[in-house]
């Protein structure tokens, strides 16, 4: 039976279907109804919901529960996402799986609490200090809010990494009819193959070492300091380098690549967009195609790691890529790094969506 | 500490401790281990969690599930661990700056929830690891590297703070009064609910040196002379007690514990009788 769900509700369905059994959260518009739904639904499934004292604590609690082997999630928006950066870094360094939903609103600071933006694209990649791996998934429909949440949990466990779902205020409260999946493909994290006395929580023989849950006989140390394979702090340049290189390479772009490419076979012009604004871009492409204009469409779903090679390949025969985003120019810089054609920017951050008409107005054919 | 306790619970290859000569932290650690050994708990059921600073290094020496988190946030991780798996025994060790400056918000809320976690504060009235800056427990007038003319910010009384916020076991001890400390930590660890032991711990290097207590002995003598047991205050006027710091048990009450309430009043009441998920996780 199809359900009429909002983006936030679809994320809740995806999380519960994935086996998420712990949610730590703090109220913030426009993400609060994710926490509300989780508080209602989780205990019915034997799961746990806790409202923490701030967003730092919310993610801290999720990381603690994740260490006991429970799939854990939090949700927030811009200002709370800023606070979470400290523990996103900890999760990246200590390689603790967790899923963070950022329902973007206008910024900076308190910004535009009830209006959309795509202002956290770079923050989701580089918000915390230091080099670190991250996976960021950007849905553009209610169905994707659901399916990408499932994917986020699987990636998070598979790669022992925080995974960010970058939604926004448009998707959060937009409603579409979706059919929930009957069977969910769940890939839980690997349990150690060795007995406790041989276990290394950061074993460098693995790209992603298995993570033993607390309370199962594997006693080990976790720290946010740079550590060796045993998990204990080190400043030995060789060991530091070994960890940094493993972290930098543990999420291969080609393995998590997910990119929506349409009408590119004969295209000379392309509209590039992510998330909710890609809906406007796609509509603009369809309207131009009706007029027999050779216009293509590119939408990365996995935005980080960014698909540089794919954009480079796709742009070879193009004259120009128009990058449409609801900010003052963020992902456009990455497109410029990759593209082998002209790159132009169509963007704004005034709290209103970029309509298909606005895009068409700015595209010269 | 006794050799058998040291051998049983310390990660031998991580010794010696990082702490300076005369630091009280090792004494507190030994007290914790004696208590745990007395209970006969399995090492596999104990999680010890810390924040940042000299005290933050404590878990690294211990053969339990150990987690060295971010500055001030140990209680948030501990809350997640205890909430997700109430069978685990969760102990948090924090410094004074860690627990009531940067972690103050987490401290008051963990106490408010009365979640079954024991918080032991290694209170040396200074930021030791970063070189002796003033902390929220530095007494007024004392010198710190960021209070070169004497601290003017009134210090927190961690005992009063914990009681005010809803902790259900609250005590204060020192690294000098060791048998008393053993007793307080034991009671805190078996207490059901949020328990706090504020432990005064000398820091000759970063605090004593700047405050006319250059040697290790002077630091411990100061504790000996400026502390009074709660039991010894009976019948004494506040003038007789003077500025001495009172140690002992300040609160030991029973109140519903957070994870038990969540299970009893929420999960058990609303959980669907049909198993809603067949996903086999680790727990």
Boltz contact constraints between the chains, C-beta under 6 A:
constraints:
  - contact:
      token1: [A, 19]
      token2: [B, 279]
      max_distance: 6.0
  - contact:
      token1: [A, 22]
      token2: [B, 84]
      max_distance: 6.0
  - contact:
      token1: [A, 43]
      token2: [B, 266]
      max_distance: 6.0
  - contact:
      token1: [A, 43]
      token2: [B, 267]
      max_distance: 6.0
  - contact:
      token1: [A, 43]
      token2: [B, 270]
      max_distance: 6.0
  - contact:
      token1: [A, 44]
      token2: [B, 270]
      max_distance: 6.0
  - contact:
      token1: [A, 44]
      token2: [B, 271]
      max_distance: 6.0
  - contact:
      token1: [A, 44]
      token2: [B, 272]
      max_distance: 6.0
  - contact:
      token1: [A, 45]
      token2: [B, 276]
      max_distance: 6.0
  - contact:
      token1: [A, 46]
      token2: [B, 271]
      max_distance: 6.0
  - contact:
      token1: [A, 48]
      token2: [B, 83]
      max_distance: 6.0
  - contact:
      token1: [A, 50]
      token2: [B, 83]
      max_distance: 6.0
  - contact:
      token1: [A, 53]
      token2: [B, 105]
      max_distance: 6.0
  - contact:
      token1: [A, 53]
      token2: [B, 109]
      max_distance: 6.0
  - contact:
      token1: [A, 57]
      token2: [B, 76]
      max_distance: 6.0
  - contact:
      token1: [A, 57]
      token2: [B, 106]
      max_distance: 6.0
  - contact:
      token1: [A, 60]
      token2: [B, 73]
      max_distance: 6.0
  - contact:
      token1: [A, 60]
      token2: [B, 76]
      max_distance: 6.0
  - contact:
      token1: [A, 60]
      token2: [B, 77]
      max_distance: 6.0
  - contact:
      token1: [A, 61]
      token2: [B, 76]
      max_distance: 6.0
  - contact:
      token1: [A, 61]
      token2: [B, 79]
      max_distance: 6.0
  - contact:
      token1: [A, 61]
      token2: [B, 80]
      max_distance: 6.0
  - contact:
      token1: [A, 63]
      token2: [B, 77]
      max_distance: 6.0
  - contact:
      token1: [A, 64]
      token2: [B, 77]
      max_distance: 6.0
  - contact:
      token1: [A, 64]
      token2: [B, 80]
      max_distance: 6.0
  - contact:
      token1: [A, 64]
      token2: [B, 81]
      max_distance: 6.0
  - contact:
      token1: [A, 65]
      token2: [B, 80]
      max_distance: 6.0
  - contact:
      token1: [A, 65]
      token2: [B, 84]
      max_distance: 6.0
  - contact:
      token1: [A, 68]
      token2: [B, 81]
      max_distance: 6.0
  - contact:
      token1: [A, 68]
      token2: [B, 84]
      max_distance: 6.0
  - contact:
      token1: [A, 68]
      token2: [B, 85]
      max_distance: 6.0
  - contact:
      token1: [A, 69]
      token2: [B, 281]
      max_distance: 6.0
  - contact:
      token1: [A, 69]
      token2: [B, 282]
      max_distance: 6.0
  - contact:
      token1: [A, 69]
      token2: [B, 283]
      max_distance: 6.0
  - contact:
      token1: [A, 70]
      token2: [B, 84]
      max_distance: 6.0
  - contact:
      token1: [A, 86]
      token2: [B, 70]
      max_distance: 6.0
  - contact:
      token1: [A, 90]
      token2: [B, 70]
      max_distance: 6.0
  - contact:
      token1: [A, 213]
      token2: [B, 282]
      max_distance: 6.0
  - contact:
      token1: [A, 214]
      token2: [B, 47]
      max_distance: 6.0
  - contact:
      token1: [A, 214]
      token2: [B, 65]
      max_distance: 6.0
  - contact:
      token1: [A, 215]
      token2: [B, 85]
      max_distance: 6.0
  - contact:
      token1: [A, 215]
      token2: [B, 88]
      max_distance: 6.0
  - contact:
      token1: [A, 217]
      token2: [B, 44]
      max_distance: 6.0
  - contact:
      token1: [A, 219]
      token2: [B, 63]
      max_distance: 6.0
  - contact:
      token1: [A, 219]
      token2: [B, 65]
      max_distance: 6.0
  - contact:
      token1: [A, 221]
      token2: [B, 60]
      max_distance: 6.0
  - contact:
      token1: [A, 221]
      token2: [B, 66]
      max_distance: 6.0
  - contact:
      token1: [A, 222]
      token2: [B, 67]
      max_distance: 6.0
  - contact:
      token1: [A, 223]
      token2: [B, 68]
      max_distance: 6.0
  - contact:
      token1: [A, 224]
      token2: [B, 70]
      max_distance: 6.0
